[in-house]
Each structure stands twice: as C-alpha cells, then as structure tokens.
Amino acid sequence: MGLSLIAFDTDHIKQFVFGTSKLKEIRGASSLLDYLNRRTMLELASSEKYKAVCIYANGGAGQFYIESDKAEAFIRGLQAEYRKLTGGAASLSYAIHALPEGVNRANIEDTVLKAEFELLDWKLQENKQHPPSVLALPSLPFMRHCSSCGVEYACADEILEDVISSKSRDEEDEENNEEEANGVYCESCLRKRGQDRNVKRIISKILPEADISTSSEEFKRRVEGVVTTNEKKKGVGEALWMRVLPGLHNQDYKFDVNIERPADFNEFANFKGAKQYLALVYADANNMGQAFAKCKTIPEKRKLAQAVDEAILQALCVAINEHLQIERHLKPEEQLTEEARKHPIFPFDILLLGGDDMLIAVPASAALDVALSVTKKFHELMSNHTLSVGVVLAPIRYPFGLLLDMVESTLKFAKKAGSEARAQARTEGKEDKIDDSRINFMVVTGSNSNDFEAIYDETYYKRYKDYRKEKFYATLRPYKPEDLGLLLDMIRESDKKRLGRTKLHQLREAVLKMNLTSSVYGGLALLNHWRYEQRTYVAEQVYGFANRYRLRDPENPLHGYPRVVFPWFRDTSASDKDWDVYRTSLLDFVELYDFVTREAESSIDEN
C-alpha cells in the first residue's frame, strides 16, 4: 500500500477560544487546542497503530504522511480526541492526497512534492468551505442553557468528574461570587475552566524551581516532569506554558514563586499607568501562505514551520523580559486589590500563541513597546519574513467581544499597508530590500466603530479636489518599526519639556481641522504659547518625520518645498504625484501621550 499526505486544520478556532468573554475560559480553550495540536496529535501519530510521520503540527493545523490504508482510521481517532477534550465544541477539517507510486518511506523526504502540496491545500480549503451537513439539535425548553456561553445546554457536574475538582467550581470562583456560585455550565465551558485550573496547578509547581542559576536544559526537564505527572493524574496535559516558561527562563526573567496569572481582565487595574486601560496585542506573520507555497520538499516545509513557530515564541519571550517585568508594573501594595495583595500577578496573559499568530493582553502603558520589540525580534530571527501587529488600547471594562473585533480590524489594516508597500517595492525592483513590518494601533475613547478602516477614513483622512488637489493624513499609522520607535522616544523625551495636556488638546483640535488655513493658524498660535525649548522640540519632531517622507529630486532641488507647514509636513515620497499630500505625527503623539511607559511613571500625571 502506498503513502498519503494528510492535512488537518481546526475549524473556527476563534469561535471556540473566544466563545465567551471570561478570561479563564479563553485561556483554558487556548490551552486545550494547543495541547491537542502539539501533544495529542503527535502521540496518536507516533503510536504503533498508525506510525504517521509529522511534517508540522502547530497553530491549530498539521500535516503528516502515513500509509494510505491507515489514513481514515487516524483521522477518526484524532477527531474523537478533539470531541472528547473539548466537549464536542471543536472539530477538525482534513484532506487526504495519495502520493504517486514509487514514493515510499525511504525516499519521500527527498522527493519534490510541490504539486502534491498544492493539491492537498486545495482539497483542505474545499473541505473547510463545504463541511458535512449537521442536523440541528432539538429544542428543549425545560433545559437551562450554559450560564457562560449561553449557546449549549448546561450539564450536570457529576458526569464530568475528570475536569471538576473536589470543589464543584473553579477555586477562583469565590464562594462570595453569587453569580458564579449559582451558574450552570455546558460541558465545553466546564472543560475550558478545568483546563485553566490544570494550568494554574502546573505553574504553581514549576515556579518554585525557577532559579535563574538552573541551566536551561535542567529547567526544561523539570517543566516536562511536572507536566507529565499532572497529565497522568488528570488525563490532560499542557503545552502552551510548557514552552513559554522555559523561554522566559532562558531570558533570565525574574519570577516570583507565588506569582499567578490575572484571574480576570479587571486585575489589570493593579498595574501602573494608563489610567484603567489595558491593551490587546495581535501579531501575525506576513505572506506565510506564499512562503509555504514555495516549499518543494517535506524537510523545507518542516523547517519553515518550526522556524516560524519558534521565532514567534522567542520574540514574545524577549518582549516580556524587556517590558513586562513584574516589579516594574505592579502598583504599590496599598493601591492593590485584596487578591493582588495575596500574591503578585503576571503583567500579561497569553490568549493565543502558535504557528504565526500571537494574541496577548498587557497593561496599556507597555503595549506599543511590546509590539515594537516582538516585531523587531521576529524579523531579526526570520530575516526574510516579517510581522504585522495590531494594538488596541481600551478601558479595562470594555466588552471583550468588541475589543477583539477592533484588534482584528487594526491588524488587517496593518497587513494591507504592508502588502501595498511590498507591491510598490516590487514595481520598483526593490522587493528584496523592503521591510513590510507594520504596527497599527487604536485608542478607544468612546463609541468607536469596530472597524479601524472606517475610523481612519472618517477621522484621520481628508481630501480636497475643487481648487487644489490636496490630501491630509492626520496620522502616520500603520507605522514602520523604526518610525514607531522614534515616536515613542519623542513621547518619553517630551516629559522633560512639560508640554501640558491642555495645549496638547489644542494641538489635537488644530490637526483635526485638516487644512492649510485654520489648521495652520491654530498650530502656529499654539507654538507661540509654548516656551522656546518646547516649541523648538515639537517643531524638530515634525521636521524629523518630514525628512523620512522626503523624496529628493536632483533635477528639481526645490521639489516639495516648503517641507513643513506646521503642524503638517509634505510627503514628497507619495506614489500619487497628482496630489499634494500632507501628513503629521502629532495627533498620534497626543493619543499615545498617556500610554507610554516613562522612566519615572509618576511624572505622567503631573502635567
């Protein structure tokens, strides 16, 4: 019997992970899928029954090769594991492609399979778009729905003894929380909560061993030992934090033996700065579909998948070590909540990590630094590949579902800009020199639209075509990494200048008029109200960005002059030569003024 390629992809990952807005269930769902993808899938594949060989298994997807007569049985076994561990809430789409005769285990790794990979991907997409028909469950009006997701019917605790601890509810669902105590939950939500408790136990047993003097290999063995022991007792293990903790240990991250993850999003109020705001940081690698399409052999595809997966993990660990140290973010003890006084809290939480995706929650004051660090480190590790990042800063109590929609649209806008930059470089023959990394952000201040592009067109962009063809962009978003670094440095340095929030608000109002009359008049009037060193500093920043958007024309040295018409600078590098394009970074400066970590955090509130 010949060999076949098998491709898997988890259906509706975000629907399963973000089916509710409760942090413990989001984390538990993410951990379950990561465990199924990285442990269960590999263990089943390597069993004597199937002896399938892994090409890659991460990010909710996987590819294997196996004897053709075992392919269907392997798929059914894996689907059964998914149903069991997720309570039937997660499923797999799959595709099978038989390899040509003559391809066997001895030569498959050296065989060019580019056409076979393309056919396999096409079959998988076809199956995902046309899933098998599912009969709707009967409506049972006398049964209660889940108190969390509100979709599935609640089930009795007694039938889930493998995921319910000695208490009938999560240890974190305090007895004085009446809503949690009286809630009833479906099997899927209970399994998510059970997995979150499972991860909590594992971390509590690992961190007492997190001595910096311990070698990386020894610490990794300890982590694997704790996870394996827990897996034997509970029937389900953990794969996400099993990778993250050794990664942080390699960076010499300063753990506290009693530290815990935030119990819910409200716990981000215990962190300094940012005035009761938190941030979601969503990163996704660019053009990975094209990169995988270029792979001709199994080793090429395996190497690329492993490299991307490890690079996103290492980039995250570097960013956490640099910008999310525990003692740097926790407020003084007298300002902490009662729970936070009992034990320190990680100033971040990982909601999704795998393949080329990363979604984390962080204090708003560190979000842009984390995004910048992740982007730079990933490009450093994967020189031919880049990241796009979306960041949304919102009040802690803002509905999580809306926040998720916003960060997805913010990321989408960044990826679109990066794609356009690469296309422009391709037409100029500079594709190999372009860095299409882009970082986009949005600050939620009121009843924002969920769609960043709609906000961008309404608030940050205006064009006049009656008298003179002029376009105004009141933002430089999405930012190139080096430009965002300049903006963050500018905000930090401005603390010493004492610019004052009232004047910054006036600057914002002047920019939003978006013209060369009242906007310029208001900007110049404001400059005259600042002291000499203040207005010089602000003007220098505008000129600095103007130089980065300047296209020098040897045949016309005066092209683009005047370069700066405060608060605007003229973009002479714009591709549309029929328009006069004006931009400014000052509105971004004002919006981020309260959301950038300073050396002395107390100075943020003084002006």
C-alpha positions, 0 to 999 in steps of 0.5 A, a space after each residue: 500500500 502506498 503513502 498519503 499526505 494528510 492535512 488537518 486544520 481546526 475549524 473556527 478556532 476563534 469561535 471556540 477560544 473566544 466563545 465567551 468573554 471570561 478570561 479563564 475560559 479563553 485561556 483554558 480553550 487556548 490551552 486545550 487546542 494547543 495541547 491537542 495540536 502539539 501533544 495529542 496529535 503527535 502521540 496518536 501519530 507516533 503510536 504503533 497503530 498508525 506510525 504517521 510521520 509529522 511534517 508540522 503540527 502547530 497553530 491549530 493545523 498539521 500535516 503528516 504522511 502515513 500509509 494510505 490504508 491507515 489514513 481514515 482510521 487516524 483521522 477518526 481517532 484524532 477527531 474523537 480526541 478533539 470531541 472528547 477534550 473539548 466537549 464536542 465544541 471543536 472539530 477538525 477539517 482534513 484532506 487526504 492526497 495519495 502520493 504517486 507510486 514509487 514514493 515510499 518511506 525511504 525516499 519521500 523526504 527527498 522527493 519534490 512534492 510541490 504539486 502534491 502540496 498544492 493539491 492537498 491545500 486545495 482539497 483542505 480549503 474545499 473541505 473547510 468551505 463545504 463541511 458535512 451537513 449537521 442536523 440541528 439539535 432539538 429544542 428543549 425548553 425545560 433545559 437551562 442553557 450554559 450560564 457562560 456561553 449561553 449557546 449549549 445546554 448546561 450539564 450536570 457536574 457529576 458526569 464530568 468528574 475528570 475536569 471538576 475538582 473536589 470543589 464543584 467550581 473553579 477555586 477562583 470562583 469565590 464562594 462570595 461570587 453569587 453569580 458564579 456560585 449559582 451558574 450552570 455550565 455546558 460541558 465545553 465551558 466546564 472543560 475550558 475552566 478545568 483546563 485553566 485550573 490544570 494550568 494554574 496547578 502546573 505553574 504553581 509547581 514549576 515556579 518554585 524551581 525557577 532559579 535563574 542559576 538552573 541551566 536551561 536544559 535542567 529547567 526544561 526537564 523539570 517543566 516536562 516532569 511536572 507536566 507529565 505527572 499532572 497529565 497522568 493524574 488528570 488525563 490532560 496535559 499542557 503545552 502552551 506554558 510548557 514552552 513559554 516558561 522555559 523561554 522566559 527562563 532562558 531570558 533570565 526573567 525574574 519570577 516570583 514563586 507565588 506569582 499567578 496569572 490575572 484571574 480576570 481582565 479587571 486585575 489589570 487595574 493593579 498595574 501602573 499607568 494608563 489610567 484603567 486601560 489595558 491593551 490587546 496585542 495581535 501579531 501575525 506573520 506576513 505572506 506565510 501562505 506564499 512562503 509555504 507555497 514555495 516549499 518543494 520538499 517535506 524537510 523545507 516545509 518542516 523547517 519553515 514551520 518550526 522556524 516560524 513557530 519558534 521565532 514567534 515564541 522567542 520574540 514574545 519571550 524577549 518582549 516580556 523580559 524587556 517590558 513586562 517585568 513584574 516589579 516594574 508594573 505592579 502598583 504599590 501594595 496599598 493601591 492593590 486589590 485584596 487578591 493582588 495583595 495575596 500574591 503578585 500577578 503576571 503583567 500579561 496573559 497569553 490568549 493565543 500563541 502558535 504557528 504565526 499568530 500571537 494574541 496577548 493582553 498587557 497593561 496599556 502603558 507597555 503595549 506599543 513597546 511590546 509590539 515594537 520589540 516582538 516585531 523587531 525580534 521576529 524579523 531579526 530571527 526570520 530575516 526574510 519574513 516579517 510581522 504585522 501587529 495590531 494594538 488596541 488600547 481600551 478601558 479595562 471594562 470594555 466588552 471583550 467581544 468588541 475589543 477583539 473585533 477592533 484588534 482584528 480590524 487594526 491588524 488587517 489594516 496593518 497587513 494591507 499597508 504592508 502588502 501595498 508597500 511590498 507591491 510598490 517595492 516590487 514595481 520598483 525592483 526593490 522587493 528584496 530590500 523592503 521591510 513590510 513590518 507594520 504596527 497599527 494601533 487604536 485608542 478607544 475613547 468612546 463609541 468607536 466603530 469596530 472597524 479601524 478602516 472606517 475610523 481612519 477614513 472618517 477621522 484621520 483622512 481628508 481630501 480636497 479636489 475643487 481648487 487644489 488637489 490636496 490630501 491630509 493624513 492626520 496620522 502616520 499609522 500603520 507605522 514602520 518599526 523604526 518610525 514607531 520607535 522614534 515616536 515613542 522616544 519623542 513621547 518619553 523625551 517630551 516629559 522633560 519639556 512639560 508640554 501640558 495636556 491642555 495645549 496638547 488638546 489644542 494641538 489635537 483640535 488644530 490637526 483635526 481641522 485638516 487644512 492649510 488655513 485654520 489648521 495652520 493658524 491654530 498650530 502656529 498660535 499654539 507654538 507661540 504659547 509654548 516656551 522656546 525649548 518646547 516649541 523648538 522640540 515639537 517643531 524638530 519632531 515634525 521636521 524629523 518625520 518630514 525628512 523620512 517622507 522626503 523624496 529628493 529630486 536632483 533635477 528639481 532641488 526645490 521639489 516639495 518645498 516648503 517641507 513643513 507647514 506646521 503642524 503638517 509636513 509634505 510627503 514628497 515620497 507619495 506614489 500619487 504625484 497628482 496630489 499634494 499630500 500632507 501628513 503629521 505625527 502629532 495627533 498620534 503623539 497626543 493619543 499615545 501621550 498617556 500610554 507610554 511607559 516613562 522612566 519615572 511613571 509618576 511624572 505622567 500625571 503631573 502635567 
